Amino acid sequence: MTGPHHQDHAGAKLGMWLFLATEVILFGGLFLLYAVYLARYPHEFATAGREMHLVFGTVNTVILITSSLLAAMAVTAIQRDESKTAVRCLGGTVFCGAFFLCNKYFEWSAEIGHGIYPNSSRLATGSPGESVFFSLYYLTLGLHGLHVLIGTALLAVVAVRVQQRTIHASNYALLENSALYWHLVDLIWIFIFPLYYLLL
Amino acid sequence: MAAEQNEQHIVSYGKLIAVWAVLLALTSLTVWISRLHLGVNRVWGSLAIASCKGGLVIAFFMHMRYEGRLLRWVLFVTLATLSIFIGVTFFDVLYR
């Protein structure tokens, strides 16, 4: 016979995975649009892709992979009842999330400064393929950035609750599910990075 | 199956750090490969490396390696749906 607590935990995790499935399909749709337009406008995509800043992309990849490690370590820490370590790991994840968003701010400022933004005069008069590339770029990375913002806020709340001991070794479903959400954000970036920064 | 799912598997810090190191190595590899001029192989190479990295994140960071059959099926059905979605679209787009 299993206790009511364990039932809740398994149910919460299943619910989170079902939600993550919908997220995969959501971003999958955007990747599919990218693939179809890449097949239609390969040369325009190649020209547009050269405007991407590889350094920003690579630094953000390293930041997100590291933040994912820290989130996974926070789960291990809470399972071992090491609250202090868990709070420190979560703090590190939140810091990485904020750092990622700062980079995104500088990257987008530079691009908007070069006249690359939806409906800018440069894109409106340029080739349709380039315009499609940048529309998809802002849509996909904007939606991903929103997920980073939500994930960072969520993990900050979780860190405070671990500090207050309302999340602990025998009740950590919220921490585990928030970490799962954060790993999904990382997972999506792992595919965004080659598609937008490396391939073209 | 319930018993299978209630087991809480603890992944050691050492294992997580090892996975992180492999992820960073694969990131360097994918950046290096993209600077070579390999033509269309570059697309498949990058996607293959990204899939390996994604697999590692799901298996270890997201604990899928230690989960029961139910969550594995959720993941499988999701990825299968996405593959059908992409496959059928390209079947249309490429042969119009």
Interface residues (C-beta under 8 A of the other chain):
Chain A: T2 H6 H9 A10 K13 L14 W17 L18 L20 A21 V24 I25 G28 G29 F31 L32 A35 V36 A39 R40 L54 T58 T61 V62 I65 T66 S68 L69 A71 A72 M73 V75 T76 Q79 R80 A179 L180 H183 D186 L187 I190 F191 F193 P194 L195 L198 L199
Chain B: A2 A3 Q5 N6 Q8 I10 V11 S12 Y13 L16 I17 V19 W20 L23 L24 T27 T30 V31 S34 R42 V43 S46 L47 I49 A50 K53 G54 V57 I58 F60 F61 M62 H63 L70 L71 V74 L75 V77 T78 L79 T81 L82 F85 I86 T89 F90 V93 L94
